[in-house]
Amino acid sequence: MAAKDVVFGDNARVKMVEGVNILANAVKVTLGPKGRNVVIERSFGGPTITKDGVTVAKEIELKDKLQNMGAQMVKEVASKTADIAGDGTTTATVLAQSIVREGMKYVVAGHNPMDLKRGIDKAVTAAIEELKKISKPCTTTKEIAQVGSISANSDESIGKRIAEAMEKVGKEGVITVEDGKSLEDELEVVEGMQFDRGYLSPYFINQPEKQTAVLESPYILLFDKKISNIRDLLPVLEQVAKSGRPLMIVAEDVEGEALATLVVNNIRGILKTCAVKAPGFGDRRKAMLEDIAILTGGQVIAEEVGLTL
């Protein structure tokens, strides 16, 4: 077991406060709409330029163990703020530094730390109530674009893109950002649900010019196991064929004679079908199938719930 350094009193506090100040001073330069960028050196590749407080905080490791402990405490403040609120990490860091600095003065003067903590809690409650009174929600597209531009290093084009996306999907909609392959930013709105899987056989294609399989108002079969025996599918296929509607199968896999039969029926026009592998793996796949079931108003056929084909 490695030996431990034990430090008490002012010797410990002073060093930890130094660590808090080193990290906070590096982070707080990014604060506000006119905040400055921070350049972070990388062990390989080019440097990273960022205006994100939590990104700067995560990169800081101090050689002195006591200073590093102080820095880690403030780093935890920034990380938790990012997890809960998604923003405001720099503000949280600046507040933490001020609380530590002012609180330390009273501790050194002999005040009870627990009384200070209770006072801070009361001040937080009062501050939150006041902030709620004076806060103004962003309601217009222009206001959303302004906030987005500030977060994007004052890039107005990105701010407008964000506002446009918010306008299309609403405040409760899901917006994701991905690396593109073109030279310009693109906005894509996906209606319904999209997952990263395609048809199991090219013979399911019914729009050759687009190389896609399109089914209108299909029945959807959700199964959490592999389908290889056509006898398991026959009762379902017979019922669907009578209705005249197409069938989409989402399962762990469809193979062998089951896949061959679906392909033949599709080519001959007996039954319009398309088989797709379920997205994800393991428990993630089960969760995705449940999501599809909820979206389509159906139920996953699974042995766990006592259902089989």
N, C-alpha and C positions, 0 to 999 in steps of 0.2 A: 504493500500500500504506500502510495506517494506521501511524502511529508506535507503538512499544511502550514501555511503562514497564518498566524492568528494576530490580528491587528484590532486595537480597541480605540474608542473615543475619537478625539479630533483627528488623529492620524488617519483613521479610516474614512471619516466624513469628508475631510478636505480633499483627499485623493478622488473619492467617488464624485464629489461635486465638480472637480476638474474634468473628469470624464464626461459628465453631463454637459458641461459647457463646451467641450471640444466638439461633441457630436451636434449639439443644438446650434452652435455657431456655423457649422458647415451646412446644416439643413435650412436655417432660417433665411439665408440669402435668396432662397427660391420663393419666398413668401409673396403672395399678391400678384396682381396683374402686371406689375413692373419688376417682378422677381428675376434674378439673374440665373443663368444656367450654371451647372456644375459639371466639370469634366472629370470622369472617373477612369483611371488607368486600368488596363486589363493585362493579365499575364501573357495573353496571346490575342492577336488581332488588334484592331484599332480601338481607340478610347471611346467610351460612351458619354454622350452629352445628354443631360437630362435636367428637367425642372421639377421632377417628382420627388417630394420629400422622403417618402418611405424607401425609394430606390437608393437615394444617397445614404440614408441611415443604415440600410442593410449592408452597405459596402465598408462600413467603418469598423475596424478591429484595432484596438490599441495594445501596445506592447506591455505597458504597466497593467498588472492584473486588477488592481483596485480601481484604476481609472476605467478600465474596460468594463468592470461590473457596473459602474455608474452609467456608462454609455449604453450597455445592454438594457438597463431599466428604461431608459428613454426610447430605445429602439423598440421595446415591447409596446410602449404607448403608441408609437407611430403605426406599428403593425396591427394592433387591435383596432385602431381608428380606421385604418384602410379596410379591414375585414368587415366592420360593422357599418360604416358610413360610405366607404368607397372613395372618400376624398377627405380633405382637411387634415392630412398627416402633418404638414408643416405647422399649421396653427396649433395642433395638439402638442407638437414638440416645443414650440415657443412657450406655450402655457405651462408645460411640465417644467421647463427650465426656470421660469419665473416662480413657480410654486416651490421648487427646491431651493432657489436662491433666497427668497424671502423667508421661507420656513426655517432654513438653516440659521438665519439671524436670531430668530426667537429661541431655537433649541440651544444655541450657544449662550444666549442670555439667561437660560435656566427655565424656560417655560416647558410645560408638560406636552410632549409630542402628541398624546392622544387628544388633549384639548384642542390642539392645532388642527388635528385631523377632523374632529367634529365641526370645527369652525369652517374648514374648507368644504365639507359636505353641505353645510347650510348655505354657503356662498354659491356653490354649484347649483343648488336648487333655485335660488333667487335669480341667478344669471340666466338659467334656462327659461324661466318664466318671462323674464324681460326680453330675451331673444325671440321668443315666440310672438310677443306683442309687436316687436318692430320689424320682424322678418316679412319679406314680400315674396310670394311664390312666383316663379317664372311661368307666365301663361301664354305670352305671344311668341310667335316664331322668331321674331327679332331678338327677344330677350334670351331665348334658348341658344340662338346662334352666338350671341355675345358671350355667354358662359362657356359654350363649347370652344370658342376662339381662344379665350383665356387659358383653358386647360390644354390647348394645343399650341402653346407658345405664340399666341397672338396670330395664328394662321386662320384668316377669315374664311378661306375656302373650305377648310375642315369644319369650322363652326357652322357654315351653311349646310354642309352635308349632314352633320349631326341633327340640325334643326329639321331638315327635310325628312330624315329617317324617323324622327320623333313624330312629325306631322302625319306620316303614313301609317305607323303602327300604334301610335298613342303612347301615353305615359306608362301603361302597364305592359306594353309589347316588349319583345326580346330583341335586342340589337347586339350583333356580334361583329367583331372586326377581324379580318383575315388578310394575310399577305396576298396581293394580287400579282398577276403576271403581265399586266399591261402597264403603260406609262402614265395612265390617268386613274384617278379615284373613280370607283364605280359603286352605285347603290343598287342592290338587288332586293326586291320584296318577294318573299316566299309565302304564298297562301297555304294554309293547312299545315301539313307536316312533311318534312324532308329528312331522309336518312341515307347514309352512304352505302347503298347496295343497289344492284341492278338485276335484270332478268338472268335466270340460270341457263337459258339457251337462246341463241340468236333466232331460233324458229318462233319465238314468241313475238318478234317484231311485227307490228302491223302498220307502221309508218316508215317505210324503207328510206325515204328521202331524209328523215331526221334520225334514223336508226333508233326509234323509240317504240315502246309498247304502251298504247293508251287504251284504258278500259273505262267505259262510262257506266256509272252506277253499278259497280260490280258487287257480288257477294264477296266477303273477305273471310278466309279461313286462317285463323291464328293457332299455330301448333308449336309446342316447345321442344319437340323431338324431331329426329330425322324421319322422312317418309320415303320408303323404298319399295314397299309392297303395294301393288295397285288395289288389292282386295280391301285394304284399309280405306281407300278413297272412293271405291265404287258407289256406296250408298249416297255419299255427298254429291258425286258427279251426276248421278241419276236425278237427284232432286233439283240440282241447279240447271241441268239440261232442260227439264220440264218447264222451268220458269222463263227460259230464253235469255236470261241475263248472264253476263260474263262472270268469271271466278278468278279471284286473286288469292294465291296461297303464300303466306309468310310463315316459314318454318325454319328450324335449325338447318335443314338441308332437304332437298328433294332429289333423289337419285334413282338409278336402275330403271326397272320397268315402270315405276310410277311416273318418272320424268318422261320416259319414252311415250307412254300412253297419252300424257297431257299434250306433248308435242304433236303427235299424230292427230288427236282430236282437234287441235288448234289449226293445223294445216288443212284438214278436210272440212273445216267450218262446222263441225258437229258441236263443239263447245269452245267458245272463246276464253282462253285462260292465260295466266302468267304466273310463274312461280318465282319467288324471291327469297334469298337467304335472310333470316332475321338479323338485324344489326346487333353489334356488340358480342360479348363473350361472357359465359358464366352467369353470375347474378345480374350483371349489367344487361345481358340479353333479355332475361326475364323481366327486368324493369322496363326495358324498351317495348317489349310485347304488351305489357300492361298499359303503357302510355298509348300505344296504337289502339288497344281495345277501348280505352276511355274515350279517345278521340272519335272512334267510329261507332261507339255505342254497342260494342260486342263484348265477347269474353274469350280469354285465352283457354284453349283446350289443353289441360295439363293434368298429369296424374296426381299432382299435389292437391288438387281440388276435386279429385274423383271423376275426372272427365277423360275419355279416350275416344279415338276416332271409331 
